[in-house]
């Protein structure tokens, strides 16, 4: 009985071994053939120096690994899984594509982006055709995949002025309802001394076929800026996205926890006419010198060839801070000012002021060192004496630009000095020359000139 069982086990083992050897004998040539076929197909499409390995092949899908395309800095993937059914495979169709470890390196050169490994790739479609977003189910039928997943992947962008790291997880499905989702654990942007790091970033969008558009929501958490002249707290961002066939609309807000920094914006982007695209700052506010600066309805064209008109609203800003700025810390004052400074920002970044005026909100005092006022005559001496301890009842600061992009600042004062001239009331017009324009460039240009961020 025992001998009979042993013989049976040996026969079964030999049968299994024979079956396994047969499968291996069949599978190995097929894997080799598929590798060669895939490489030849990709190189025929314009991809160069393609390497890949078929790690497994079955009736439900194929797994690829160690994929690289290109020579100098190749495009690389760790793992790719292509899912299919046998009828689909017979027709040459695939159902699912699952990619892990995709690493993209893109460089901006001579006005266009070049992806490492895909430098010489060319599309077989008409290069002159307009770009279009599929917004109907029949248009999506042209996509041979039912779902696409990108996991543990990253995109590194580099230009002459900045660089950005974008890790991502991306998922797309055609049925039952077309959806797109994006998630990144963090984002990093760097331009010269400025560095921006974020927490989680996400986007969820769904196709509404009846309205012929995609609608979704986006969010960016924990935005931190380093290296700026003005320290900025952690910012949170969120908003909505609408994408139609040839244009996209983005709405949203960025704000700090205490709402001291906040902006509401909208962006309209035309896929086939970037020059007709624009960004609008509906409302934006930042704290500045114990007060706030704000702008409303600032429209910035993406083309960058047009000047941007800004009405900078100044509210409750410290006169002491302004006087120290204008006089090189040779004056001090009490009180606050508010007003409007109309500004034009040229496409070259040059700021031009247009007869702006700031008005004191209450009486106060101002003290100015004698050497802050140049000149040597009787009238100058009177002004110096009065400004040693002026109790003002009215104070205004008129700002304008002169030829050569020089800043003209006229300080108009009414009040008296109780220590001189028996405290008689006086009215003074004092022209000041300071480095205020330079400070505006350094401290608030990224705020009032969003065109820099677009570039």
Steps between C-alpha positions, in 0.01 A plus 500: 500500500780739594693412184191570288454846660865587447478407131187714465670798661804461274276488193307811610823686575645406161178613331507833680867545415432420135212749496716768662782439251252523216365831631852638541596381154200679354512811718867588468496545121178699527651731765808551285287562191274747683803691633639534148158589360438771760848648453463502122154660525616776734811577292283514188298770676814711543619384844874429511719255690205310651569236766242290685443157649181293503487372857175305468240416238151364562149490362399810702801721447869557440758639746804699384798616705831685465368724223713784364473720191765742372876528527642795694243529781258214427135494597468216748220289648528237769188294427219506244195274504279487190165330565290335231257216424568241232233635258643852545852372445386325181367836373817678612325689783606545862276572800724631774840661537671510839835682511727521805814705548471727195773766511470796262766769449381802299720797404390831351722585204449756223136561586387137527507212746713194424446175693815294555477173309233637265705767323456349154156352548242621251125458492339341201207738530477832322741733675292799391177372655355698789523354848169378639373346825259206451168604656268232358484121534541445126823703513626286788442189289809601306708426811581126486520463879223476757725611786848637559693515826832672569650423841818603683591725208657845469549791263800735524472830307803721436526839330766771498328679790333232711455130567217291643454147636155345459453149641162353414245223508260523206190293422259522206196289416265496204209310658252500657552879530817661358710624792849637551680522835846633585684490831848613604648468850692828450610755240823700482575816300825698500595825325832660597473564877125432515387150596141377527416169668152358542321217672243283323362611164197341334255532211176311438302553176193334346361526147149646468420389148169686477680831559807397294745582777714361780443637849718447803660630817864560586684552828856580611585479869786646706656743250823639650715775346868535587751764396266793438566846642173486695428194719170335403310247715380162375238538225215264402349491152181353354260557214316363199586406143283498186641363174317523168614388156745783434524702821541462876383713793661492842349668806643501849643662806823498696502616861681472831330360811441850643382640161774766512624373163225414256420514132206399282582445135374364171688379196378452144725297270437441128678183385560625147546871576721551808532868409127537572530342845510698822511497878275726710564588864149571622619592849840469662622628837829483689610666828763774463654732759223454759233549232394328180553519125226376270405489133172429323417379149856493367511333158829355377532364146709187455672646196708727725512769231253740660534730799300416811296775665473475878323717757690420816280564803695598812316473833615597851872486416744636758623852419807429712599207277449708185699795633791281602492342158495835319766669712738214567380465863559870575136570587235357727126560526174384650171425326390308193415581138261359242445568132532379142822472295426449128784298348594378154724194480664472161576170327864568594409522870546877529260666747347838423297692762217731395413778745418286797417648838512370857316690773552490877201358684548699821729771644846397618862604533801489275868548585764535230876535538638824348728324252201328343414833333776623265574869435625803691284811514262670740192316375670160526611580852138585594379168357769311691407666827127438456555133409697429815166452678203569274153429634309459176128534450518404134755284315493374143755324282474555124684243288576529129762388249730744326716460191763231522273285717583710806254518785362837606363520856338819632428514873232760586471588870280730706545549873734667748813449707428613859876545560570760228342815359252511788325196368353687204324280238700429187447328166799325342567338164801270527647312204656171606732271311529147630533147375130427524477385139774245557323377811173463311681287242654273764215472749172505311579443131402129510169615648413786265670342198363146460645511149833398657340181627344427162839534331 
